[in-house]
């Protein structure tokens, strides 16, 4: 995840940055699946922390 984040920071333009964010989302999605959950549940938790 840290490697992907660094690639976001080093991106040269919006399109490249979004591609790197998509890579981060792949990692996050896999972690969510390992917890037998889904993205919607995690977003709900995130919004509840506000």
C-alpha positions as CSV (number, residue, x, y, z in Angstrom):
1,X,0.0,0.0,0.0
2,X,2.8,2.4,0.8
3,X,4.4,1.8,-2.5
4,X,1.1,2.5,-4.3
5,X,0.7,5.7,-2.3
6,X,4.2,6.9,-3.2
7,X,3.3,6.3,-6.8
8,X,0.3,8.5,-6.4
9,X,2.5,11.3,-4.9
10,X,5.0,11.0,-7.8
11,X,2.3,11.0,-10.5
12,X,2.9,13.6,-13.2
13,X,-0.7,14.3,-14.2
14,X,-4.3,13.7,-13.3
15,X,-4.7,10.6,-15.5
16,X,-1.6,9.0,-14.1
17,X,-2.7,9.9,-10.5
18,X,-6.1,8.3,-11.0
19,X,-4.5,5.2,-12.4
20,X,-2.4,4.9,-9.3
21,X,-5.4,5.5,-7.1
22,X,-7.1,2.7,-8.9
23,X,-4.2,0.5,-8.0
24,X,-4.6,1.5,-4.3
25,X,-8.3,0.7,-4.6
26,X,-7.5,-2.8,-5.8
27,X,-5.4,-3.4,-2.7
28,X,-8.1,-2.0,-0.5
29,X,-10.8,-4.1,-2.2
30,X,-8.7,-7.2,-1.6
31,X,-8.3,-6.3,2.1
32,X,-12.1,-5.8,2.4
33,X,-12.7,-9.1,0.8
34,X,-10.4,-10.8,3.3
35,X,-12.6,-9.4,6.0
36,X,-15.7,-10.9,4.3
37,X,-17.1,-7.4,3.8
38,X,-17.8,-5.0,0.9
39,X,-16.9,-1.5,-0.1
40,X,-20.4,-0.1,0.7
41,X,-20.0,-1.3,4.3
42,X,-16.6,0.4,4.6
43,X,-17.9,3.6,3.1
44,X,-20.8,3.6,5.5
45,X,-18.3,3.2,8.4
46,X,-16.2,6.0,7.0
47,X,-19.2,8.4,6.8
48,X,-20.2,7.5,10.3
49,X,-16.8,8.6,11.6
50,X,-17.4,12.2,10.4
